[in-house]
Amino acid sequence: MLGLEFIFSKQRLEHYKDINEHFENLKLISKIMPKIAILEIYLRNALDYELNSNCKEWIKISDNPFYWLK
């Protein structure tokens, strides 16, 4: 277990009843992360589309990109 504690840290592992529970959690994460990544890309592109409709250079000219939504 010392090797796994070095990799995952004791603080992380203490939240699980055993190492198998930790690995089951990793399996779950591996199933949902692609969906979360696609959602993040969609939201980023949708935001860029909306901001571009007001100003094509929004990302270059503003410290606050939401300024153009006013």
N, CA, C and O atoms as CSV, one atom per row, in Angstrom:
chain,resi,resn,atom,element,x,y,z
A,1,MET,N,N,0.825,-1.209,0.000
A,1,MET,CA,C,0.000,0.000,0.000
A,1,MET,C,C,0.858,1.258,0.000
A,1,MET,O,O,0.410,2.314,-0.445
A,2,LEU,N,N,2.086,1.154,0.494
A,2,LEU,CA,C,2.950,2.328,0.531
A,2,LEU,C,C,3.158,2.886,-0.866
A,2,LEU,O,O,3.176,4.104,-1.044
A,3,GLY,N,N,3.316,2.015,-1.867
A,3,GLY,CA,C,3.489,2.476,-3.238
A,3,GLY,C,C,2.274,3.241,-3.731
A,3,GLY,O,O,2.428,4.281,-4.372
A,4,LEU,N,N,1.085,2.763,-3.454
A,4,LEU,CA,C,-0.131,3.451,-3.885
A,4,LEU,C,C,-0.325,4.764,-3.141
A,4,LEU,O,O,-0.807,5.735,-3.723
A,5,GLU,N,N,0.039,4.809,-1.875
A,5,GLU,CA,C,-0.060,6.065,-1.126
A,5,GLU,C,C,0.881,7.111,-1.701
A,5,GLU,O,O,0.573,8.303,-1.697
A,6,PHE,N,N,2.027,6.663,-2.194
A,6,PHE,CA,C,2.966,7.593,-2.818
A,6,PHE,C,C,2.366,8.157,-4.107
A,6,PHE,O,O,2.523,9.343,-4.401
A,7,ILE,N,N,1.683,7.312,-4.870
A,7,ILE,CA,C,1.085,7.743,-6.144
A,7,ILE,C,C,-0.149,8.603,-5.906
A,7,ILE,O,O,-0.271,9.677,-6.496
A,8,PHE,N,N,-1.059,8.156,-5.060
A,8,PHE,CA,C,-2.346,8.828,-4.885
A,8,PHE,C,C,-2.407,9.771,-3.685
A,8,PHE,O,O,-3.299,10.618,-3.630
A,9,SER,N,N,-1.532,9.659,-2.766
A,9,SER,CA,C,-1.450,10.408,-1.511
A,9,SER,C,C,-2.393,9.798,-0.470
A,9,SER,O,O,-3.493,9.339,-0.776
A,10,LYS,N,N,-1.917,9.817,0.746
A,10,LYS,CA,C,-2.696,9.271,1.858
A,10,LYS,C,C,-4.003,10.039,2.033
A,10,LYS,O,O,-5.041,9.441,2.316
A,11,GLN,N,N,-3.957,11.365,1.866
A,11,GLN,CA,C,-5.152,12.191,2.028
A,11,GLN,C,C,-6.237,11.800,1.024
A,11,GLN,O,O,-7.417,11.771,1.372
A,12,ARG,N,N,-5.853,11.503,-0.207
A,12,ARG,CA,C,-6.836,11.101,-1.211
A,12,ARG,C,C,-7.427,9.743,-0.867
A,12,ARG,O,O,-8.642,9.558,-0.933
A,13,LEU,N,N,-6.577,8.795,-0.501
A,13,LEU,CA,C,-7.043,7.432,-0.250
A,13,LEU,C,C,-7.887,7.310,1.013
A,13,LEU,O,O,-8.712,6.401,1.101
A,14,GLU,N,N,-7.713,8.182,1.983
A,14,GLU,CA,C,-8.460,8.043,3.236
A,14,GLU,C,C,-9.957,8.287,3.063
A,14,GLU,O,O,-10.736,7.982,3.966
A,15,HIS,N,N,-10.369,8.825,1.929
A,15,HIS,CA,C,-11.793,9.063,1.676
A,15,HIS,C,C,-12.507,7.831,1.117
A,15,HIS,O,O,-13.724,7.849,0.930
A,16,TYR,N,N,-11.767,6.782,0.855
A,16,TYR,CA,C,-12.332,5.548,0.309
A,16,TYR,C,C,-12.215,4.436,1.340
A,16,TYR,O,O,-11.282,4.418,2.144
A,17,LYS,N,N,-13.170,3.508,1.312
A,17,LYS,CA,C,-13.103,2.406,2.280
A,17,LYS,C,C,-11.945,1.463,1.973
A,17,LYS,O,O,-11.377,0.858,2.882
A,18,ASP,N,N,-11.590,1.336,0.683
A,18,ASP,CA,C,-10.423,0.550,0.291
A,18,ASP,C,C,-9.966,0.985,-1.104
A,18,ASP,O,O,-10.611,1.809,-1.752
A,19,ILE,N,N,-8.869,0.430,-1.543
A,19,ILE,CA,C,-8.293,0.830,-2.828
A,19,ILE,C,C,-9.210,0.452,-3.996
A,19,ILE,O,O,-9.216,1.132,-5.022
A,20,ASN,N,N,-9.972,-0.615,-3.846
A,20,ASN,CA,C,-10.894,-1.017,-4.916
A,20,ASN,C,C,-11.963,0.046,-5.152
A,20,ASN,O,O,-12.347,0.304,-6.292
A,21,GLU,N,N,-12.439,0.656,-4.078
A,21,GLU,CA,C,-13.418,1.731,-4.225
A,21,GLU,C,C,-12.806,2.905,-5.000
A,21,GLU,O,O,-13.471,3.536,-5.822
A,22,HIS,N,N,-11.550,3.179,-4.726
A,22,HIS,CA,C,-10.856,4.246,-5.455
A,22,HIS,C,C,-10.786,3.913,-6.946
A,22,HIS,O,O,-11.050,4.774,-7.786
A,23,PHE,N,N,-10.435,2.675,-7.277
A,23,PHE,CA,C,-10.347,2.284,-8.684
A,23,PHE,C,C,-11.721,2.266,-9.358
A,23,PHE,O,O,-11.826,2.573,-10.546
A,24,GLU,N,N,-12.764,1.914,-8.625
A,24,GLU,CA,C,-14.119,1.982,-9.181
A,24,GLU,C,C,-14.487,3.430,-9.496
A,24,GLU,O,O,-15.124,3.709,-10.512
A,25,ASN,N,N,-14.089,4.331,-8.633
A,25,ASN,CA,C,-14.325,5.750,-8.879
A,25,ASN,C,C,-13.575,6.203,-10.135
A,25,ASN,O,O,-14.115,6.965,-10.938
A,26,LEU,N,N,-12.343,5.741,-10.306
A,26,LEU,CA,C,-11.585,6.081,-11.514
A,26,LEU,C,C,-12.279,5.564,-12.776
A,26,LEU,O,O,-12.285,6.238,-13.805
A,27,LYS,N,N,-12.857,4.375,-12.692
A,27,LYS,CA,C,-13.599,3.835,-13.845
A,27,LYS,C,C,-14.790,4.726,-14.184
A,27,LYS,O,O,-15.039,5.022,-15.352
A,28,LEU,N,N,-15.520,5.149,-13.158
A,28,LEU,CA,C,-16.668,6.032,-13.371
A,28,LEU,C,C,-16.219,7.337,-14.021
A,28,LEU,O,O,-16.832,7.804,-14.981
A,29,ILE,N,N,-15.158,7.915,-13.498
A,29,ILE,CA,C,-14.642,9.167,-14.056
A,29,ILE,C,C,-14.261,8.986,-15.519
A,29,ILE,O,O,-14.526,9.862,-16.342
A,30,SER,N,N,-13.639,7.853,-15.849
A,30,SER,CA,C,-13.226,7.624,-17.238
A,30,SER,C,C,-14.429,7.520,-18.180
A,30,SER,O,O,-14.300,7.782,-19.376
A,31,LYS,N,N,-15.584,7.141,-17.655
A,31,LYS,CA,C,-16.790,7.063,-18.487
A,31,LYS,C,C,-17.443,8.429,-18.694
A,31,LYS,O,O,-17.992,8.695,-19.763
A,32,ILE,N,N,-17.388,9.296,-17.683
A,32,ILE,CA,C,-18.090,10.575,-17.808
A,32,ILE,C,C,-17.215,11.714,-18.329
A,32,ILE,O,O,-17.744,12.703,-18.836
A,33,MET,N,N,-15.900,11.601,-18.219
A,33,MET,CA,C,-15.032,12.701,-18.653
A,33,MET,C,C,-15.177,13.055,-20.130
A,33,MET,O,O,-15.177,14.244,-20.450
A,34,PRO,N,N,-15.301,12.094,-21.052
A,34,PRO,CA,C,-15.490,12.491,-22.456
A,34,PRO,C,C,-16.746,13.342,-22.660
A,34,PRO,O,O,-16.740,14.269,-23.470
A,35,LYS,N,N,-17.808,13.035,-21.939
A,35,LYS,CA,C,-19.041,13.826,-22.048
A,35,LYS,C,C,-18.839,15.234,-21.489
A,35,LYS,O,O,-19.315,16.213,-22.064
A,36,ILE,N,N,-18.135,15.325,-20.374
A,36,ILE,CA,C,-17.854,16.636,-19.790
A,36,ILE,C,C,-16.963,17.450,-20.720
A,36,ILE,O,O,-17.163,18.654,-20.875
A,37,ALA,N,N,-15.984,16.801,-21.337
A,37,ALA,CA,C,-15.085,17.502,-22.258
A,37,ALA,C,C,-15.843,18.034,-23.469
A,37,ALA,O,O,-15.600,19.160,-23.903
A,38,ILE,N,N,-16.755,17.242,-24.018
A,38,ILE,CA,C,-17.558,17.691,-25.161
A,38,ILE,C,C,-18.446,18.858,-24.757
A,38,ILE,O,O,-18.579,19.820,-25.514
A,39,LEU,N,N,-19.049,18.791,-23.589
A,39,LEU,CA,C,-19.878,19.891,-23.096
A,39,LEU,C,C,-19.052,21.167,-22.947
A,39,LEU,O,O,-19.510,22.250,-23.309
A,40,GLU,N,N,-17.847,21.043,-22.419
A,40,GLU,CA,C,-16.976,22.207,-22.240
A,40,GLU,C,C,-16.634,22.839,-23.586
A,40,GLU,O,O,-16.648,24.064,-23.715
A,41,ILE,N,N,-16.329,22.019,-24.588
A,41,ILE,CA,C,-16.017,22.538,-25.928
A,41,ILE,C,C,-17.239,23.220,-26.526
A,41,ILE,O,O,-17.128,24.299,-27.108
A,42,TYR,N,N,-18.405,22.595,-26.386
A,42,TYR,CA,C,-19.640,23.187,-26.902
A,42,TYR,C,C,-19.892,24.558,-26.270
A,42,TYR,O,O,-20.181,25.526,-26.973
A,43,LEU,N,N,-19.783,24.635,-24.947
A,43,LEU,CA,C,-20.041,25.904,-24.258
A,43,LEU,C,C,-19.034,26.980,-24.656
A,43,LEU,O,O,-19.398,28.139,-24.852
A,44,ARG,N,N,-17.775,26.589,-24.772
A,44,ARG,CA,C,-16.743,27.555,-25.173
A,44,ARG,C,C,-17.011,28.077,-26.580
A,44,ARG,O,O,-16.898,29.277,-26.832
A,45,ASN,N,N,-17.368,27.178,-27.498
A,45,ASN,CA,C,-17.655,27.593,-28.873
A,45,ASN,C,C,-18.931,28.424,-28.964
A,45,ASN,O,O,-18.991,29.374,-29.744
A,46,ALA,N,N,-19.946,28.082,-28.183
A,46,ALA,CA,C,-21.184,28.865,-28.183
A,46,ALA,C,C,-20.930,30.272,-27.657
A,46,ALA,O,O,-21.447,31.245,-28.207
A,47,LEU,N,N,-20.147,30.383,-26.608
A,47,LEU,CA,C,-19.799,31.688,-26.062
A,47,LEU,C,C,-19.016,32.504,-27.088
A,47,LEU,O,O,-19.297,33.686,-27.288
A,48,ASP,N,N,-18.043,31.884,-27.733
A,48,ASP,CA,C,-17.260,32.574,-28.756
A,48,ASP,C,C,-18.153,33.029,-29.908
A,48,ASP,O,O,-17.991,34.140,-30.413
A,49,TYR,N,N,-19.086,32.189,-30.323
A,49,TYR,CA,C,-20.001,32.548,-31.410
A,49,TYR,C,C,-20.806,33.795,-31.046
A,49,TYR,O,O,-20.926,34.723,-31.846
A,50,GLU,N,N,-21.356,33.806,-29.832
A,50,GLU,CA,C,-22.157,34.955,-29.399
A,50,GLU,C,C,-21.315,36.221,-29.285
A,50,GLU,O,O,-21.734,37.289,-29.731
A,51,LEU,N,N,-20.144,36.108,-28.696
A,51,LEU,CA,C,-19.293,37.282,-28.544
A,51,LEU,C,C,-18.792,37.783,-29.897
A,51,LEU,O,O,-18.643,38.990,-30.092
A,52,ASN,N,N,-18.532,36.870,-30.831
A,52,ASN,CA,C,-18.114,37.263,-32.181
A,52,ASN,C,C,-19.219,37.994,-32.930
A,52,ASN,O,O,-18.934,38.810,-33.806
A,53,SER,N,N,-20.460,37.718,-32.602
A,53,SER,CA,C,-21.562,38.378,-33.307
A,53,SER,C,C,-21.598,39.875,-32.995
A,53,SER,O,O,-22.152,40.657,-33.768
A,54,ASN,N,N,-21.014,40.272,-31.874
A,54,ASN,CA,C,-20.956,41.684,-31.501
A,54,ASN,C,C,-19.638,42.344,-31.879
A,54,ASN,O,O,-19.604,43.526,-32.222
A,55,CYS,N,N,-18.564,41.586,-31.816
A,55,CYS,CA,C,-17.239,42.148,-32.103
A,55,CYS,C,C,-16.294,41.007,-32.451
A,55,CYS,O,O,-16.018,40.147,-31.615
A,56,LYS,N,N,-15.800,41.000,-33.681
A,56,LYS,CA,C,-14.929,39.913,-34.136
A,56,LYS,C,C,-13.619,39.832,-33.351
A,56,LYS,O,O,-13.013,38.764,-33.267
A,57,GLU,N,N,-13.189,40.929,-32.791
A,57,GLU,CA,C,-11.910,40.983,-32.078
A,57,GLU,C,C,-12.091,40.994,-30.560
A,57,GLU,O,O,-11.214,41.474,-29.842
A,58,TRP,N,N,-13.205,40.476,-30.065
A,58,TRP,CA,C,-13.526,40.580,-28.649
A,58,TRP,C,C,-12.415,40.052,-27.750
A,58,TRP,O,O,-12.138,40.633,-26.701
A,59,ILE,N,N,-11.792,38.981,-28.145
A,59,ILE,CA,C,-10.792,38.374,-27.269
A,59,ILE,C,C,-9.493,39.177,-27.228
A,59,ILE,O,O,-8.735,39.094,-26.261
A,60,LYS,N,N,-9.242,39.954,-28.282
A,60,LYS,CA,C,-7.997,40.723,-28.364
A,60,LYS,C,C,-8.101,42.098,-27.718
A,60,LYS,O,O,-7.106,42.623,-27.220
A,61,ILE,N,N,-9.297,42.690,-27.721
A,61,ILE,CA,C,-9.391,44.096,-27.326
A,61,ILE,C,C,-9.957,44.339,-25.937
A,61,ILE,O,O,-10.034,45.487,-25.497
A,62,SER,N,N,-10.347,43.304,-25.251
A,62,SER,CA,C,-10.985,43.540,-23.959
A,62,SER,C,C,-10.368,42.689,-22.861
A,62,SER,O,O,-10.131,41.494,-23.039
A,63,ASP,N,N,-10.108,43.327,-21.714
A,63,ASP,CA,C,-9.694,42.569,-20.534
A,63,ASP,C,C,-10.885,41.811,-19.962
A,63,ASP,O,O,-10.726,40.800,-19.279
A,64,ASN,N,N,-12.080,42.317,-20.255
A,64,ASN,CA,C,-13.315,41.704,-19.798
A,64,ASN,C,C,-14.133,41.330,-21.030
A,64,ASN,O,O,-14.838,42.179,-21.574
A,65,PRO,N,N,-14.055,40.072,-21.483
A,65,PRO,CA,C,-14.758,39.684,-22.709
A,65,PRO,C,C,-16.273,39.842,-22.632
A,65,PRO,O,O,-16.931,39.900,-23.670
A,66,PHE,N,N,-16.836,39.912,-21.441
A,66,PHE,CA,C,-18.277,40.053,-21.299
A,66,PHE,C,C,-18.737,41.500,-21.449
A,66,PHE,O,O,-19.936,41.777,-21.433
A,67,TYR,N,N,-17.800,42.410,-21.591
A,67,TYR,CA,C,-18.118,43.815,-21.826
A,67,TYR,C,C,-19.046,43.967,-23.029
A,67,TYR,O,O,-19.938,44.816,-23.019
A,68,TRP,N,N,-18.846,43.164,-24.049
A,68,TRP,CA,C,-19.608,43.296,-25.303
A,68,TRP,C,C,-21.041,42.803,-25.174
A,68,TRP,O,O,-21.852,43.033,-26.071
A,69,LEU,N,N,-21.362,42.140,-24.090
A,69,LEU,CA,C,-22.731,41.658,-23.899
A,69,LEU,C,C,-23.646,42.718,-23.311
A,69,LEU,O,O,-24.854,42.505,-23.211
A,70,LYS,N,N,-23.089,43.854,-22.921
A,70,LYS,CA,C,-23.898,44.918,-22.307
A,70,LYS,C,C,-24.834,45.543,-23.318
A,70,LYS,O,O,-25.590,46.454,-22.979
